Amino acid sequence: MKTNFIWYSPDTNINAPDTIHQILMFGKLSDIAFLKKNLGKAKIKEQFLRYPKKIYTPAALNFIKNFILEIHTPIDEQQYLSHTSRSTR
């Protein structure tokens, strides 16, 4: 069974950072389990930290960071959040 995770492209490279972020943010838990089974948590975590993408809501980022990937070190959340507050200075 072929699963398309990126809706704008018929060709999906599961190893690409964009695909990983798309699945983490917009996929179902079964999609995330598929990703973890095929790539492993270490590779997903490495791609997540090395190539941040500004697509996450605060709640989704918290869930993915703390429960899915179990990242317990601080990260720069501004690199991941889709709506960040601007400096008002």
Secondary structure, 3 states (H helix, E strand, C coil): CCCCCCCCCCCCCCCCHHHHHHHHHHCCHHHHHHHHHHHCHHHHHHHHHHCCCCCECHHHHHHHHHHHCCCCCCCCHHHCECCCCCCCC
